[in-house]
């Protein structure tokens, strides 16, 4: 971390943080994927976090002393969302969240990421994920080509 006093704690998000988590998601998406068309408005994203994501109860945050540094959403063995405060990319927060996800899902994880997101793809590959499928994006709302990654504790893509 860039601030020696900032030691993030991974914990479940609480309902009162839904708008803050959504804001982090929006900032991160826009910073990491400036050429990808978002399928939903800011307010739709905020509503989705308040009404769907947070009530499902598997949203986790990396929290610093006075702000959220990253967030992830698990849906079964699916790592559905992993987004970081743009200022915290490359500082260990993503790895902290991903390690937590692996502890929670020791039999394995899977996820989708956009092909254009080379930093995310390198991050997942460094953490043992293997690309198992590539699509033209016809099945996602953004219509952006994507890649399916899988992590299994017993080896690549198993």
JOFEN-V189758 format. One record per residue. N is the residue number from 1. RES is the residue in one small letter. D_FIRST is the distance of its C-alpha to the first C-alpha in whole Angstrom. Layout:
n;res;d_first
N;RES;D_FIRST
N;RES;D_FIRST
This chain:
n;res;d_first
1;x;0
2;x;4
3;x;6
4;x;7
5;x;9
6;x;7
7;x;7
8;x;9
9;x;12
10;x;14
11;x;18
12;x;21
13;x;21
14;x;24
15;x;27
16;x;26
17;x;23
18;x;25
19;x;25
20;x;21
21;x;20
22;x;23
23;x;21
24;x;18
25;x;20
26;x;22
27;x;19
28;x;18
29;x;21
30;x;22
31;x;19
32;x;19
33;x;23
34;x;25
35;x;28
36;x;28
37;x;31
38;x;30
39;x;32
40;x;32
41;x;32
42;x;29
43;x;31
44;x;32
45;x;28
46;x;28
47;x;31
48;x;30
49;x;27
50;x;29
51;x;32
52;x;31
53;x;28
54;x;27
55;x;30
56;x;30
57;x;28
58;x;25
59;x;22
60;x;19
61;x;16
62;x;12
63;x;12
64;x;10
65;x;13
66;x;15
67;x;14
68;x;14
69;x;11
70;x;13
71;x;16
72;x;19
73;x;22
74;x;24
75;x;28
76;x;30
77;x;28
78;x;27
79;x;23
80;x;25
81;x;22
82;x;18
83;x;16
84;x;13
85;x;13
86;x;13
87;x;11
88;x;8
89;x;10
90;x;9
91;x;5
92;x;7
93;x;8
94;x;11
95;x;12
96;x;11
97;x;14
98;x;16
99;x;16
100;x;17
101;x;20
102;x;21
103;x;22
104;x;24
105;x;26
106;x;26
107;x;29
108;x;27
109;x;26
110;x;27
111;x;26
112;x;27
113;x;25
114;x;26
115;x;27
116;x;26
117;x;23
118;x;22
119;x;18
120;x;19
121;x;21
122;x;20
123;x;17
124;x;19
125;x;21
126;x;19
127;x;18
128;x;22
129;x;24
130;x;27
131;x;29
132;x;32
133;x;33
134;x;33
135;x;35
136;x;36
137;x;35
138;x;38
139;x;37
140;x;34
141;x;34
142;x;32
143;x;35
144;x;32
145;x;32
146;x;30
147;x;29
148;x;29
149;x;27
150;x;27
151;x;26
152;x;28
153;x;27
154;x;30
155;x;29
156;x;29
157;x;30
158;x;33
